């Protein structure tokens, strides 16, 4: 699970570049699946702020009704922040991230 979150985080940071549409679709699917997996894992253990954060990421990156800001700066910020959230969640021990 942690490896998948790190891969998603790194690909989100790479994805802020202007890459082919196929990569963006793959990235949206991967990010949504990974977000839903984190939500399920958090619901099983306890309710936390992580559920709300990853639900927001899942909504932003869902492949069915994509939300794509036209402004490149906003898009880049969303991708970078989301990528760092995935990496943070994967790399810091659970007892230090009780939100």
VOBA-1610 file (N, C-alpha, C; in pm, whole numbers, padded with zeros to 5 digits, always signed):
BEGIN
Unk+00083-00120+00000Unk+00000+00000+00000Unk+00087+00125+00000Unk+00192+00124+00085Unk+00278+00242+00091Unk+00352+00265-00041Unk+00395+00156-00103Unk+00463+00170-00232Unk+00370+00230-00336Unk+00246+00186-00338Unk+00148+00241-00432Unk+00125+00390-00406Unk+00123+00429-00279Unk+00103+00571-00247Unk+00224+00654-00289Unk+00344+00602-00270Unk+00464+00674-00313Unk+00468+00687-00465Unk+00435+00579-00534Unk+00432+00583-00681Unk+00329+00685-00729Unk+00211+00684-00667Unk+00108+00782-00704Unk+00156+00925-00678Unk+00221+00946-00565Unk+00272+01079-00533Unk+00375+01127-00633Unk+00468+01040-00667Unk+00572+01077-00763Unk+00511+01104-00901Unk+00419+01018-00943Unk+00356+01038-01074Unk+00271+01165-01077Unk+00209+01200-00964Unk+00134+01326-00959Unk+00227+01446-00977Unk+00342+01440-00913Unk+00437+01551-00927Unk+00489+01558-01070Unk+00517+01443-01130Unk+00559+01440-01271Unk+00444+01485-01361Unk+00321+01450-01323Unk+00204+01477-01405Unk+00169+01623-01421Unk+00231+01709-01343Unk+00201+01852-01361Unk+00258+01905-01493Unk+00352+01830-01549Unk+00406+01869-01680Unk+00300+01842-01787Unk+00319+01900-01900Unk+00223+01884-02009Unk+00252+01752-02082Unk+00192+01643-02033Unk+00217+01510-02086Unk+00099+01464-02171Unk+00115+01354-02245Unk+00006+01305-02331Unk-00121+01273-02251Unk-00233+01278-02320Unk-00364+01255-02256Unk-00374+01115-02198Unk-00311+01016-02261Unk-00315+00880-02210Unk-00253+00869-02071Unk-00142+00941-02050Unk-00080+00942-01918Unk-00171+01007-01816Unk-00238+01116-01855Unk-00328+01184-01761Unk-00445+01095-01722Unk-00499+01020-01816Unk-00609+00928-01784Unk-00560+00819-01689Unk-00443+00760-01719Unk-00385+00660-01630Unk-00362+00717-01491Unk-00309+00839-01484Unk-00282+00904-01356Unk-00410+00929-01278Unk-00515+00969-01345Unk-00645+00991-01278Unk-00700+00861-01222Unk-00692+00754-01299Unk-00741+00624-01252Unk-00660+00576-01132Unk-00528+00582-01143Unk-00440+00539-01034Unk-00463+00621-00908Unk-00472+00752-00922Unk-00491+00840-00807Unk-00625+00815-00740Unk-00730+00796-00818Unk-00862+00770-00762Unk-00863+00636-00688Unk-00807+00532-00747Unk-00803+00401-00683Unk-00724+00407-00553Unk-00608+00470-00558Unk-00524+00479-00439Unk-00595+00561-00330Unk-00662+00668-00367Unk-00736+00749-00269Unk-00847+00668-00204Unk-00919+00592-00283Unk-01028+00510-00229Unk-00972+00402-00136Unk-00859+00343-00171Unk-00797+00244-00084Unk-00756+00304+00050Unk-00702+00425+00048Unk-00666+00493+00173Unk-00791+00521+00255Unk-00897+00566+00190Unk-01023+00594+00260Unk-01076+00467+00327Unk-01077+00356+00255Unk-01126+00230+00311Unk-01041+00187+00431Unk-00911+00201+00417Unk-00821+00164+00526Unk-00843+00252+00649Unk-00862+00380+00627Unk-00884+00472+00739Unk-01020+00448+00806Unk-01121+00417+00727Unk-01254+00391+00784Unk-01249+00266+00873Unk-01173+00165+00830Unk-01164+00042+00910Unk-01094+00066+01043Unk-00997+00156+01047Unk-00923+00177+01171Unk-00989+00283+01260Unk-01025+00395+01204Unk-01088+00503+01281Unk-01125+00614+01184Unk-01213+00701+01228Unk-01245+00817+01145Unk-01138+00922+01167Unk-01089+00980+01059Unk-00986+01082+01071Unk-00999+01183+00958Unk-00922+01287+00969Unk-00921+01392+00868Unk-00869+01339+00734Unk-00790+01231+00739Unk-00738+01173+00616Unk-00850+01129+00522Unk-00961+01084+00577Unk-01074+01042+00494Unk-01124+01159+00411Unk-01137+01274+00473Unk-01186+01393+00403Unk-01084+01440+00299Unk-00957+01439+00335Unk-00851+01483+00243Unk-00847+01394+00119Unk-00847+01261+00140Unk-00837+01171+00025Unk-00968+01162-00052Unk-01080+01190+00013Unk-01206+01199-00062Unk-01202+01317-00157Unk-01146+01429-00111Unk-01130+01545-00198Unk-01039+01515-00316Unk-00930+01445-00289Unk-00838+01407-00398Unk-00908+01314-00496Unk-00985+01218-00445Unk-01057+01124-00532Unk-01158+01198-00620Unk-01225+01297-00565Unk-01321+01375-00644Unk-01247+01457-00751Unk-01138+01520-00713Unk-01062+01602-00809Unk-01008+01520-00926Unk-00962+01399-00897Unk-00894+01321-01000Unk-00979+01209-01058Unk-01109+01206-01029Unk-01190+01096-01081Unk-01190+01098-01234Unk-01181+00980-01295Unk-01172+00976-01442Unk-01307+00991-01513Unk-01417+00982-01441Unk-01549+00986-01503Unk-01599+01129-01526Unk-01579+01215-01430Unk-01617+01356-01440Unk-01495+01441-01403Unk-01398+01447-01492Unk-01271+01514-01457Unk-01289+01663-01430Unk-01223+01706-01326Unk-01218+01849-01292Unk-01078+01895-01331Unk-01069+01969-01439Unk-00941+02011-01492Unk-00936+02163-01499Unk-00864+02227-01406Unk-00853+02373-01412Unk-00784+02417-01542Unk-00832+02526-01598Unk-00772+02577-01723Unk-00639+02646-01697Unk-00625+02706-01580Unk-00502+02777-01546Unk-00394+02676-01508Unk-00279+02683-01575Unk-00171+02587-01552Unk-00119+02596-01409Unk-00110+02714-01351Unk-00056+02731-01216Unk-00145+02660-01113Unk-00276+02674-01126Unk-00367+02608-01032Unk-00356+02456-01048Unk-00351+02411-01172Unk-00338+02268-01199Unk-00208+02213-01139Unk-00098+02286-01159Unk+00031+02242-01106Unk+00028+02237-00954Unk-00032+02336-00890Unk-00041+02337-00743Unk-00123+02218-00693Unk-00235+02188-00758Unk-00317+02074-00717Unk-00238+01944-00729Unk-00167+01927-00839Unk-00089+01804-00860Unk+00024+01793-00758Unk+00096+01902-00734Unk+00209+01899-00640Unk+00160+01874-00498Unk+00057+01946-00455Unk+00006+01928-00319Unk-00047+01786-00300Unk-00122+01737-00397Unk-00175+01600-00388Unk-00062+01498-00385Unk+00039+01518-00467Unk+00154+01428-00468Unk+00225+01425-00334Unk+00247+01541-00274Unk+00314+01545-00145Unk+00226+01488-00034Unk+00095+01500-00044Unk+00005+01438+00054Unk+00020+01286+00049Unk+00023+01228-00073Unk+00042+01084-00086Unk+00176+01041-00027Unk+00282+01114-00060Unk+00415+01078-00010Unk+00421+01094+00141Unk+00362+01199+00194Unk+00360+01220+00339Unk+00287+01106+00409Unk+00172+01071+00359Unk+00092+00963+00421Unk+00167+00831+00416Unk+00242+00808+00310Unk+00314+00681+00296Unk+00442+00677+00379Unk+00507+00790+00400Unk+00641+00787+00459Unk+00646+00811+00609Unk+00548+00879+00666Unk+00551+00908+00808Unk+00474+00800+00883Unk+00527+00749+00994Unk+00457+00645+01070Unk+00317+00691+01113Unk+00225+00595+01120Unk+00085+00624+01150Unk+00066+00698+01281Unk+00143+00665+01383Unk+00122+00729+01513Unk+00157+00878+01512Unk+00232+00922+01412Unk+00267+01063+01401Unk+00169+01142+01316Unk+00076+01072+01250Unk-00015+01138+01156Unk-00160+01129+01201Unk-00187+01129+01327Unk-00325+01120+01374Unk-00395+01254+01359Unk-00463+01271+01248Unk-00538+01395+01223Unk-00683+01375+01254
//
